[in-house]
Amino acid sequence: MKPLPRTSTGKKANRGISLIIVLIMMIIIGITASTAMRSATSEQRVTNNFRMEGTAQQYAEAALRYCEWNFSLATAARPEAALQTANVTGTTTAASAWETAANWAAGSAILVTVPAARISDGNTPVPGTLPQCLAELQTMGNPAFTVTIITARGFSPDYVANADGTTKQGAVVWLQSFINAI
């Protein structure tokens, strides 16, 4: 009778299996770590976007309050008369445009860039693009009933625009309010 072939049942046979199990475990750990890092990066981006949108919201509110406040003052009491503002075409004009009744014909509009001093106390950073507000005088059917529509927009600190004016990066928040005409 022939003796049976000898098989390895000792440590030598287990070494190959252990190596395969360790390699599989390393692959699983690597995939899990990669997924966790990707998730953390995504969450950080979402959080940053919420923060930038909140900042743009605050600047838009500041612009809206600035324009409402400016309109609530009597013409002679407006302290901003000496400041430079931008009109709809982008050219700068004296802020007296606020005070000229001819500028407030129905359908006309004046775009005002809020001065940095009105949104920063010196301790807070000023955004790269200052908030703006647009005031329009509208007649609601009856010439005796006119309303000023104020539209404000605030920009996040990381705001960048394309050449055509659309948003390339960052956040823009628009707000509106209606007040009685002056």
C-alpha positions as CSV (number, residue, x, y, z in Angstrom):
1,M,0.0,0.0,0.0
2,K,1.1,3.5,-0.8
3,P,1.4,6.1,1.8
4,L,-0.9,9.1,1.5
5,P,0.6,12.4,0.2
6,R,1.6,14.7,2.9
7,T,-0.4,18.0,3.2
8,S,0.6,21.1,5.0
9,T,-1.7,21.6,8.0
10,G,0.6,23.7,10.0
11,K,1.7,27.3,10.1
12,K,2.8,27.3,6.5
13,A,-0.8,26.8,5.2
14,N,-2.2,29.6,7.4
15,R,0.3,32.2,6.3
16,G,-1.2,32.6,2.8
17,I,-4.8,32.9,4.1
18,S,-3.8,35.5,6.7
19,L,-2.2,37.7,4.0
20,I,-5.3,37.6,1.9
21,I,-7.6,38.5,4.9
22,V,-5.3,41.4,5.9
23,L,-5.3,42.8,2.4
24,I,-9.1,42.6,2.1
25,M,-9.4,44.3,5.5
26,M,-7.0,47.1,4.4
27,I,-9.0,47.7,1.3
28,I,-12.2,47.9,3.3
29,I,-10.6,50.4,5.8
30,G,-9.2,52.5,2.9
31,I,-12.6,52.7,1.2
32,T,-14.3,53.6,4.5
33,A,-11.7,56.3,5.3
34,S,-12.1,57.8,1.8
35,T,-15.9,57.9,2.1
36,A,-15.6,59.6,5.5
37,M,-13.2,62.3,4.2
38,R,-15.4,63.0,1.2
39,S,-18.5,63.3,3.4
40,A,-16.7,65.7,5.8
41,T,-15.5,67.8,2.8
42,S,-19.0,68.0,1.4
43,E,-20.5,69.0,4.8
44,Q,-17.8,71.7,5.2
45,R,-18.7,73.2,1.8
46,V,-22.5,73.1,2.6
47,T,-21.8,74.9,6.0
48,N,-19.6,77.5,4.3
49,N,-22.3,78.1,1.7
50,F,-24.9,78.7,4.4
51,R,-22.5,81.1,6.2
52,M,-21.9,83.0,3.0
53,E,-25.6,83.2,2.2
54,G,-26.3,84.4,5.8
55,T,-23.6,87.2,5.4
56,A,-25.1,88.2,2.0
57,Q,-28.6,88.3,3.7
58,Q,-27.2,90.6,6.4
59,Y,-25.7,93.0,3.9
60,A,-29.0,93.0,1.8
61,E,-30.9,93.9,5.0
62,A,-28.4,96.7,5.8
63,A,-28.9,98.1,2.3
64,L,-32.7,97.9,2.6
65,R,-32.7,99.6,6.0
66,Y,-30.3,102.2,4.7
67,C,-32.5,103.2,1.8
68,E,-35.7,103.1,3.9
69,W,-34.0,105.3,6.5
70,N,-32.8,107.7,3.8
71,F,-36.3,108.0,2.4
72,S,-37.9,108.5,5.8
73,L,-35.8,111.7,6.4
74,A,-36.8,115.0,5.1
75,T,-34.8,116.2,2.1
76,A,-32.7,118.7,4.1
77,A,-32.0,116.3,6.9
78,R,-30.4,113.6,4.7
79,P,-26.7,113.3,5.7
80,E,-25.7,111.4,2.6
81,A,-26.0,114.4,0.2
82,A,-22.2,114.8,-0.2
83,L,-21.6,111.1,-0.9
84,Q,-21.0,109.7,-4.4
85,T,-23.5,107.1,-5.6
86,A,-23.8,105.0,-8.7
87,N,-26.7,105.4,-11.0
88,V,-28.3,102.7,-13.2
89,T,-25.8,103.1,-16.0
90,G,-22.9,102.6,-13.6
91,T,-21.6,106.2,-13.8
92,T,-21.1,108.1,-10.6
93,T,-23.3,111.1,-9.8
94,A,-23.7,113.3,-6.8
95,A,-26.0,111.9,-4.1
96,S,-28.3,114.9,-4.7
97,A,-30.1,112.6,-7.1
98,W,-31.9,111.4,-4.0
99,E,-33.2,114.9,-3.4
100,T,-34.2,115.9,-6.9
101,A,-38.0,115.4,-7.4
102,A,-37.5,115.1,-11.2
103,N,-35.6,111.9,-10.6
104,W,-38.7,110.4,-9.0
105,A,-41.0,110.4,-12.0
106,A,-43.1,107.3,-12.3
107,G,-41.0,104.4,-13.5
108,S,-37.7,106.0,-12.9
109,A,-35.1,104.4,-10.7
110,I,-31.9,105.3,-8.8
111,L,-29.3,102.7,-7.9
112,V,-27.4,103.5,-4.7
113,T,-24.3,101.8,-3.5
114,V,-24.4,101.8,0.3
115,P,-21.3,103.5,1.8
116,A,-18.9,101.2,3.6
117,A,-19.3,103.4,6.7
118,R,-22.9,102.4,6.9
119,I,-22.3,98.7,7.0
120,S,-19.0,98.5,9.0
121,D,-18.1,100.0,12.3
122,G,-14.4,99.7,11.6
123,N,-14.0,96.4,13.4
124,T,-15.9,94.3,10.9
125,P,-14.6,93.6,7.4
126,V,-16.1,95.4,4.4
127,P,-17.2,93.1,1.5
128,G,-15.5,93.3,-1.8
129,T,-18.8,94.3,-3.5
130,L,-20.7,96.8,-1.4
131,P,-24.5,96.2,-1.0
132,Q,-26.8,98.2,-3.3
133,C,-30.4,99.3,-3.3
134,L,-32.6,100.4,-6.1
135,A,-35.5,102.8,-5.4
136,E,-38.4,103.1,-7.9
137,L,-41.4,105.3,-7.7
138,Q,-44.6,103.6,-8.9
139,T,-48.1,104.9,-9.4
140,M,-50.7,102.3,-8.6
141,G,-53.4,103.2,-11.0
142,N,-54.4,106.3,-9.2
143,P,-51.9,109.2,-9.6
144,A,-52.6,110.3,-6.0
145,F,-51.5,106.8,-4.7
146,T,-47.8,106.4,-5.3
147,V,-45.4,103.9,-3.6
148,T,-41.7,103.7,-3.5
149,I,-40.4,100.1,-4.1
150,I,-37.0,99.6,-2.7
151,T,-35.0,96.6,-3.9
152,A,-31.8,95.8,-2.1
153,R,-29.1,93.2,-2.8
154,G,-26.2,92.0,-0.6
155,F,-23.2,90.1,-1.7
156,S,-21.2,87.5,0.2
157,P,-17.5,88.3,0.9
158,D,-16.4,85.7,-1.7
159,Y,-18.7,87.1,-4.5
160,V,-17.3,87.1,-8.0
161,A,-19.4,88.1,-11.1
162,N,-19.0,87.0,-14.7
163,A,-18.5,89.6,-17.4
164,D,-22.2,89.6,-18.1
165,G,-23.0,90.3,-14.5
166,T,-24.2,86.8,-13.5
167,T,-22.8,85.2,-10.4
168,K,-19.7,83.1,-10.9
169,Q,-19.0,82.5,-7.2
170,G,-20.5,83.4,-3.9
171,A,-24.0,84.4,-2.9
172,V,-26.4,87.3,-3.8
173,V,-29.5,87.9,-1.7
174,W,-32.3,90.2,-3.0
175,L,-34.9,91.9,-0.7
176,Q,-37.8,94.3,-1.4
177,S,-39.9,96.6,0.6
178,F,-42.7,99.1,-0.2
179,I,-42.9,102.5,1.4
180,N,-45.0,105.6,0.8
181,A,-43.4,108.0,-1.7
182,I,-41.7,111.2,-0.5
